Amino acid sequence: MRDSDDVTRPICRISPIEYAPEDYFQPIRIRDMFPREAPLEVDLGCGDGSFLVAMGQKHPDRNYLGTERLLGRVRNTCRKADRARLANVRMLLVESGYVVTHLLPPETTSRFYLMFPDPWPKRRHWQRRLIQPDFLRAAAVALMEGGQLCIKTDDADYFGYIGNVAAECRDFARETWEEDVPQTDFERHYLAQGRTIYSLCLIKR
C-alpha cells in the first residue's frame, strides 16, 4: 500500500481507468467502479497489465480489477486499457494484500489471479510472501461461494510452500488449474528459458 500520509490525501487520477476510493479504510463500492454489474475478477499485482488487459478484451462480459503498488506500472496499465477502450477494466494503486484484506467487500469477487508473485526465496523473508494463512482467510471472505484463487509460479519451492499453506486452510479445496488464459510477460520469458510453470486453483468451499 502507499505510505500512510497518502491514504487520505486527495488523489489526482492519471486516467479514468484508475479508481481512487474516497476512503481507504472502508470497503470499496464495486458498483461505483464499473458502468455495469458483471462478475468481478481481480488480478493481484498485475505488473505491466498485459494479462489484465488481455482478459478484459477476451471477456467483455466480466469486470476486471488490477492492483499494483508501483505508480509506473499503474500508468502503463491504464494507457493499455485506454487504448483498447476497455470499460470493464479498472486499476487500484494499492498493495494487493491490503486490497484483499480491507477493501473488497465480502462475497463480491468471483476469481483472483496471482500470476508469478515474488517468491522471496530466502527463508528469513518468507513472512513477506503474499500467500499466508491470514491472506487466504481474507480471500475466502471476499470470494463468492465457489469462487477461485488461481496461481502460477515458476518457483518450485514457493509452489510447494503455497500447497502447504493451502492444505491448512479449510476454506478452500485445491484443484489443478489448466484453463487456457493469456500468458503474462513473465510467463513468456520463463517458458523461453525452458523453466517449468506450476499452477493451481483454490476453490472456496
N, C-alpha and C positions, 0 to 999 in steps of 0.2 A: 504494500500500500504506500501512498505518498507520505511524506513527512507529516507529522501531526499538525504543523502550522498550516498546511494546505487543505485540511479536511473540511473546514467550514468557510474557507475563503471563496468568494465568487470566482468562477472559472470561465475563462474565455475559450469556448469550444473551437477547435480547429476545423470542424466540419459538422454538418447535421448528423453524420454517422456517429459521432461521439456523443454518448449520453452522460450528462453530469447530474447526478442526483441532487436534489435540494438539501438533503440531509444524509450524510454518510454514516450516521449512527442509527438509522431506521431502515427497515426493508424497503427496497425499491418497489414501485408500482409497475408491473410488467405492462399493463395496458397503456401507460404513458410513453413507453419506449418505441412501440411499433404502431403503424397506422391501422393494423387489423389483427384480430386474435388468430393465433395459429400455434401449433406445438412449438415449444421453445427448446432449442438445443444450444449448449454453451461450450465454446472452445476455450479451455483454460490455458492461459499462456500462449496466445495464438501466434506469437513470433511475427513473421513478416506478413501474416494474414492471407497467404496464398491458399491454405486449406480452408479457412473460414469463407473466403470469397467464392472459392470453387463450390463449396457446399451450398452457399446461398444461391448460386446460379443453378446448380443441379436440382435443388428442391425449393422452388419458389413458393410452395405451399407450407413451408415451415419458416419460423423466425430463428435467427442466429445471433447470439451474443458472444463477442470475443472479449477476453480480459487480458490486459497487459500492464505491467508496471513501468515500462520504458516508453517515454514520450515519442521517441523516434519511430518505434515500431507501431505505435498507435497512429501516427501521422501517415506512415506508409500504407497501413491497412485502410485507413479512411480514404486515401487517394484511390486505391484499387476499387473499393466499394463504390465510390463516387463515379469513377469512370465507367464501371459496369452498371450504374444506375440501379443499384440494389436497394429496394425499400425494406427488405427483410433482414438487413444486417445492421447491427449496432455494436459500438465499442465502449468499454469501460476502462479508464486509466486507473486501475486499482489492482492490487495484488490478488492473485487467484484465490488463495486460501481465505482472505477476508471476504471476498465476494460470496463464496460458498457458505461460510460460517455466519456472516452477518447481514448480507444484502439481499440474497434471494429468499423470497417468501416460501413457506412450506408448500410442498406438492405443486410446484409451478413448472418444474423442468422435466422434460421427457428424456433428455440424454446429455451427459457430459462427455467431452472428448479431452483426453490428456495425452497429447502427442509428443513423445520424446522429452519428458521432463528432465530437468537437471538431476543426474543420479547421485551427486555428492558422494563420490566413491570412497573417500576416507571415512573410516568408522566413526571418528570423532565428530564428523559433520553430518551423521545420519539424522540427527534431530532437525536438520534443515530441509530434509526431504518433504515434499508436499504430502505424499501418502503416509499418513499416520492414523492411529485409531480415531482420534478426535475428528480428523478431516473426513474419514469415511462415515462417521455417525452424522456429521453435518450434511454431507452429500445425500445420505439416505433421507434426511428430513426434507431437503429441497426437491428431491425427486418424487414424481408421481408413482403410484403403485405400478410395478413392472418397469419402471424407468431404469436406465442403464448408465454405467460409468465405463467408458471404452478407453483402453490404454494401449499405447505402443511404446516400445523402448528397444534400443539396440544393446542395452547393458544387461548381460545375463545375471549378474549378481543382484542388480536392482530388481529385475523381474522376479527372481526368487524371493527377495525381500517383500515385494508387493504381494506375492502369493501368500506369504506367511502372515502378513498383516491382515489381508482379506479373510483368511481362514479363521481368524479370531473374531471377525465381525459377523454377528448373527443377522445383520440387516440385509446381507447380500448372499446370493448364490453365484458361483463362478461358472462361466462358460467360455468356450473358445470363441474369439471374435474373428470371423472370416469374411465380413462384409466388404464388398468392393467399394472403397471410398477413395477420393483423390489423394495422391501422395503429397506429403509435405516436402519442402526443400531438404530438410534433414534426412527424410527417408530416401529420397533420390540419391543424395550424397552417400549415405551409408550403403545402399544397395550397390552403387557403383564401386565401392570399396570392397564388396564381397561380404559385408557383415550380415549376420542373421538378425532378422527383425522378429521380436517377440510381441505377442498381443494377447489380450484377454478382455473379457466383458464381465463386469459385475452387475447383476440384475437385482434390483430391490425386491425383496420377498413380499 
